[in-house]
Amino acid sequence: MMTNVDFGSLKSTSEPSDAHGRSGVNVDHSELLQCDVELRAHPIIKRIEEELAAAQDFVFAEHLPLFEAIFQSDFAMLALKLSLNKIAANPDYQLGRFVMEGTILGWTLVSTEHFRVSIGIRRSTWAGVENGRPLNQDSSSTPNEPKMDPYPFDMFLGILSASELTVEKYTAVPPRDESEDYRLEYHSKRILTAGDSMYLAAGTDLTFSSLQGNMVYMEITGNPRISLLPRFDLHNKSFCGWISGDPTASRLEILTRVLADFDYKPGVEVVERLTHHQDHHVRWNSMRHLLRMDASAGIQRARSAACNDPNPDLREVANQVLAQLPTEA
């Protein structure tokens, strides 16, 4: 028996924990902000520490004015000048927290318990690649071609310098029920220049960019909060699968989804046990798949979660699902 209800979406918040002062524990947030000693004197660092101290539950999107202030300040230029001075004094100096991935180079300037501030440098034709595709390659879609997928974390992107950057923004729209697939909705198209910025919501916003020449940008990213992300074909924008945002949670979601899709009754007991997993993403995804595999067991578990689950968002969405069920359930 399959119960057709709108499963809604579960906000991906962290479980209550006192490890970083998220449960009312007093914490010196200056100790949780990591950056080079020379950068600590910059005024923006004090503002970051003040906002961290004032925020009981840090929600990335509520701090966009802070991120804009970091971007518009001379913080990035100061970090660059300090690095150049260190290189001049010591030719063997290496940037700390340096990343090199494909056509992107970058390093992290500030790291806090809730977000990181990084500088990135991208050139469109490094390694013979432009916009993720080898130069002169036929533009038709191939299985190995890069796909479009949202980030598992919230992101603030600020352009420090760009030759010519065009960004198309899309929104990943979730299915109304398990019989449908995700789909993309076109949002906007922008030409970004130095001083422009944009916010991308975790698991929802996607971009396709066309870069000619070079780009230097500031990237402020939150903590990963989406375990499983939809993927879309680069050309026809159709849903084409899933990618992991969190290895443990997303692998288990794929397992329970497959068991539900095949209506594999011997797997009901295993899926029910996963509804008690320590990760609230795993608990919820297992519950909604349990509803498909065994409606009675799924409803019983949802009722229990609606009252007793430690995660407030899971309790809320469980109550929403129960409200949609037939009264005789």
Secondary structure, DSSP 8 states (H G I E B T S, - for coil): -----------------TTTTTTS----GGGG-EE-GGGTTSHHHHHHHHHHHH-SS--GGGGHHHHHHHHHSSHHHHHHHHHHHHHHH-TT---TTEEEETTEEEEEEEE-SSEEEEEEEEETTGGGEETTEETT---S--TTS--B---SS-EEEEEEEEEEEEEEEEEEE--SSTTS--EEEEEEEEEE-TT-EEEE-TTTEEEEEEEEEEEEEEEEEE----SEEEEE-TTT--EEEEEESSHHHHHHHHHHHHHHHTT-GGGHHHHHHHTT-SSHHHHHHHHHHHHHH-HHHHHHHHHHHHHH-S-HHHHHHHHHHHHHS-TT-
